[in-house]
Amino acid sequence: MIKALSALAERHPSAGFRKRHVRLRRAGHPWNHKRVWRVYCTLKLNLRRQRKRLRALRPPQPLVQPIRPSDAG
């Protein structure tokens, strides 16, 4: 299991645990996710979650009130 996980980590460094586990299952390995996660963490392969980037804030615009009820603006 260690060899298989290390090989996947070298081939796909940005892939997370779930994708690597799916690849192992498709390759025919019968290991369940709990066992794979335990070895995955032992090998220090777990990646930190990336923070979402903040968008630039726009200054608020005043709301435009229509003059007539059917006025689209």
Number of C-alpha atoms within 10 A of each C-alpha: 13 12 8 13 20 15 12 17 17 9 10 12 13 10 12 15 19 11 13 19 20 12 15 19 14 10 10 8 13 9 12 11 15 9 10 18 16 10 15 21 12 11 12 8 16 12 12 7 7 6 6 6 6 6 6 6 6 6 6 6 6 6 6 7 10 10 9 8 8 7 8 8 9
